Structures are given as C-alpha cells and as structure tokens.
C-alpha cells in the first residue's frame, strides 16, 4: 500500500514540476507572415522554382 502512495506522490510531483516550468514563447518562432530567406517555399515568388531546382541539384549531385 505504501508503494502505491509513493508512486502516486512521485507522479504528482513530476506533473507539478513540469507545470511549474516557465514557457519561453520566444523559442516557438517569429512572425510566420514575415518574409524570410530560410528556404521556405513561397508560391507567389516567381524565382522559387529556380531556387528549388538549385536545391535539388545541390542535394542530389
């Protein structure tokens, strides 16, 4: 019986520790609508197909 109580206590302690960790929202990403040059495909960019072809050529040889 005391092992069940101890296991329950350890689980509750783990949940409390995870919930107490502050969330750093700056690590989740920047503005997704901002223009960027990090390799994301933009369907409205007329030069995007050439960028994809260059990337394919670099990766496949």
C-alpha positions as CSV (number, residue, x, y, z in Angstrom):
1,X,0.0,0.0,0.0
2,X,2.8,2.4,0.8
3,X,4.4,1.8,-2.6
4,X,1.2,2.8,-4.4
5,X,1.0,6.0,-2.4
6,X,4.7,6.6,-3.1
7,X,4.2,6.0,-6.8
8,X,1.2,8.4,-6.8
9,X,3.2,11.0,-5.0
10,X,6.1,10.7,-7.4
11,X,3.7,11.1,-10.4
12,X,2.1,14.1,-8.9
13,X,5.4,15.6,-8.1
14,X,6.6,15.1,-11.7
15,X,3.4,16.7,-13.1
16,X,3.8,19.7,-10.7
17,X,7.4,20.2,-11.8
18,X,6.5,20.1,-15.5
19,X,3.7,22.5,-15.0
20,X,5.9,24.9,-13.0
21,X,8.5,25.3,-15.7
22,X,8.0,28.8,-17.3
23,X,7.3,28.8,-21.0
24,X,9.6,30.8,-23.2
25,X,7.5,31.8,-26.1
26,X,10.3,33.4,-28.0
27,X,11.6,29.9,-28.9
28,X,8.4,28.9,-30.7
29,X,9.1,31.0,-33.7
30,X,8.9,34.5,-35.1
31,X,6.1,36.1,-37.2
32,X,5.1,33.4,-39.7
33,X,3.8,36.1,-42.1
34,X,7.1,37.9,-42.3
35,X,9.2,37.4,-45.4
36,X,12.2,35.2,-44.8
37,X,15.0,33.6,-46.7
38,X,15.3,30.4,-44.7
39,X,14.3,28.1,-47.6
40,X,10.6,28.1,-47.1
41,X,8.8,27.7,-50.4
42,X,6.7,30.8,-51.3
43,X,4.1,30.0,-54.1
44,X,3.9,33.7,-55.1
45,X,7.6,34.0,-55.7
46,X,8.4,33.8,-59.5
47,X,12.0,32.8,-58.7
48,X,11.0,30.0,-56.3
49,X,11.1,27.3,-58.9
50,X,14.8,28.1,-59.7
51,X,15.6,28.1,-56.0
52,X,14.1,24.6,-55.7
53,X,16.0,23.4,-58.8
54,X,19.2,24.7,-57.3
55,X,18.5,23.0,-54.0
56,X,17.6,19.7,-55.8
57,X,20.9,19.9,-57.8
58,X,22.9,20.5,-54.6
59,X,21.3,17.7,-52.7
60,X,21.2,15.1,-55.5
61,X,24.5,16.0,-57.1
